[in-house]
Amino acid sequence: MAEQSDSSGEKAEPRRKTISSPYIHRLQRRHFLLFDILPIVGTAGAFAFLTVHPFGVTEFVLLFSMWLVTGLGVTVGYHRLFTHRTFSAVPWVAGVLAVLGSMAGQGGVVSWVALHRRHHEYSDREGDPHSPNLSGGGLLGTLRGLAHSHFLWMRRHEYPNVVHYAPDLIKDRALVRIARLYYYWVALGLFIPMVIGGLVSLSWSGAVSGLLWGGLVRIFVLEHIVWAINSFLHMFGTRSYVSRENSHNSGLFALVTLGESWHNNHHAFPESPSFGLDWYRLDPGFWLIKFLEICGLASDLKIPSTTRIAAKRISGKSGPVGNAA
């Protein structure tokens, strides 16, 4: 990055890529307790509450539907649209995706994007906020790395400077307004299943059960799915394409991760809206993007060419190469 000059013509200090202060660390600890620890407590409470209100069809529908829409908000909105700009969406669709992603409780959209762009810049090297491969060798180093990358890194870390990592987002006034209301969106994601649970059962216990299963358990399930990509898929799995970091694929978890488990594919082609790359690799996130394109709500899908895909394929890996359309 080029150095800036001040009004006197002297070279100014380069813009800092990260910010670290006691105030930011307090905010990180608060977020860690509210959205990483509390869902664990809430999940335990949901199982304990089964003695009061049994798990039924309503709880399953709330858990599944809220997991699906917020998960798509993260993978399609936060990740593929806002972080990597793999496609374009009409403004109201972008706004809905940002709100749904916010309901997941994984951070405001601007902060999330800045963190993930820094991850790609320094992936599995010093500066990566959540690599599992920087904690030493041996079994102890592996376990320590997995614990750090899966969960513990969120307690305290250097905060990526959003002016450096997300200048495009902070120029988008509508998106910034959504980001500023992050805590309200998380609360809305808890309020909706609580109200539905109460209305369906016409009881306070149904409302509490809806809050627990459609709210806190849903956050717990989704966040551990996302974190497993940061941790386990940077250590274990298969590699189909050349990429400079230690990313891996795991087709077994393609559906539950909404396509995110094609992680090596993603790091090899971060500009691609398709993480599966080939039609037979399940990628629900890309299915939604294609549906939006058919409806005229998404455009400019940056699918890598067959030539480029073939050029990055690791020697000895077989299988068809396609446009993943």
Salt bridges, closest charged atoms under 4 A:
GLU3 OE1 - LYS11 NZ 3.99
GLU59 OE2 - HIS53 NE2 3.12
GLU121 OE2 - LYS17 NZ 2.51
ASP124 OD2 - HIS234 ND1 2.91
ASP128 OD1 - HIS119 ND1 3.04
ASP128 OD1 - HIS130 ND1 3.93
ASP168 OD2 - ARG85 NE 3.24
ASP168 OD1 - ARG117 NH1 2.86
GLU245 OE1 - HIS267 ND1 3.41
GLU260 OE2 - HIS79 ND1 2.85
GLU271 OE2 - ARG308 NH1 2.36
ASP278 OD2 - ARG281 NH1 2.41
ASP283 OD1 - ARG80 NH2 2.93
GLU293 OE1 - LYS290 NZ 2.89
ASP300 OD2 - LYS302 NZ 3.07
